[in-house]
Amino acid sequence: MVDGFKEFHLIAEVVKTELLPGRPLTGWGFNGSVPGPTIEVNEGDKVRVVFENRLPEMSAIHWHGFEAPMQMDGSVGLGQDPVPPGGKYVYEFELHQHGTFFYHSHFAMQEMMGMLGMFIMHPKQAYEPKVDRDFGLLLQEWALLPNNDVPNTLSMEYNWLSLNGKAGPNCTPMIVKQGERVRIRMVNLGMDHHPMHLHGTQFAMTGTEGGRVPQSQWHDMNTIIVGVAQARNIEFVAKYTGDWMLHCHLPHHMMNQMVSMVGPISHGGHGLHTGGGMQEGMGMLRKGDALSEDFGPALGRGMGVTADQERATSNLVGAGHEGHAMAKPGDPMEMYPKDDPEKKKVPGYPQDMWMEMDETVTPKAENYGLRKGWPAAMMGMMTLVRVVTPEMYDKIMEMKKSEPAKPKAPAAAPHEHGK
């Protein structure tokens, strides 16, 4: 509290982080994290935010959905000038709203670099019915070319999808006790809408970026679209024990490291093309259509399987002559036997992927007790709601106490202008 204001400090800076162990990301965030920290206040509070810009270019913060004075809105050019590198700007407003809101840079490319944070205004009179658990998820998208950790903000296609800055299976599961009432707040600031689906139970939408939804409008559902620039709150009673997926249901958003390999890989048009570049790699067609003769595999996008002789294969990058590359002999999950020549004659077979990566996932207490192999199909914009017994909950919480403190993500060195 400073002079009757709740005062917060937000520093915009370059941040190095990881979507998944081994998949680095150099993004732009706030206070050393991508996305930025959550700000929690109460309806009626007077709030001051001291914004410092440590980015290599001008910036500003927009308070999304706030009913604040125009000079405090963050709309550069209208209510304020851009904040130059090394500059500061002080935002002040009194809050008379309640609900799930968020803040973000009001420069479009900076949004795609990760500059987003949640802003929760708690009501003067508590919502009914009361919830036992209250979680927040920030939905983001990234276009990361191979061997590059800086997002391609010019791209219209995205191959990494994250929740709170992590891609599945590296997201942190939400742990609740059986019988508890749960709220999950979801905010989307990207280029795609996300139909978020929860396994195992029904929920009601209880809030949007405009505030609380009257109970008369609540109804059962299990999939809800969180549109671009929207917030959606869902609530449910955790009736059934289990490890339940919560994920975007767009098929390509349930995968990581997607590349644009359209049409049968075995058909390269009139000879094997050379010079495949960024546009082809991220699916930015410059002529023709996705299945045209001019859009087969090309030297420059890969010198391995794409340079071999034509053969019937699939869109699964990495599948070889023998069929499924990841199955182990005798493994019950070996769905594509190597010794079945008939299977190899089926165009487009196999089509899907199964990546066992238990040892890759960052160890955390919230993963305790999960079935071996659980990360294999937990990719992209995916996480878990784990409904556990009180005994299991207590064990996980006790394990969390002994976990080492998470180090703050290091800020990258400031960029030099002109370089």
ABEGO torsion letter per residue (X at the ends): XBGGBBBBBBBBBBBBBBABBGBBBBBBBBGGBOBBBBBBBBBGBBBBBBBBBABABBBBBBBBGBBBBAAAAGBBGAABBBBBBGBBBBBBBBBABBEBBBBBBABAAAAAAGBBBBBBBBBABBBOBBBABBBBBBBBBBBBBBGBABBBAABABBABBBBGGBBOAABBBBBBBBGBBBBBBBBBBBABBBBBBBBGBBBBBABBAAEBBBAAABBBBABBBBBBGBBBBBBBBBABBEBBBBBBABAAAABBGBBBBBEBAABAEBEBBBGBBAAAAAGBBABEBAABAAABBBBGAEABAAABBBBBBBABBGBBAAEBAABBBGBAABABBAABAAAAABBGOBABBBBBAAAABBBBAAABGBBBGAAAABBEBBBBBBBBBAAAAAAAAAAAAABBBBBBBBBBBBBBBGX
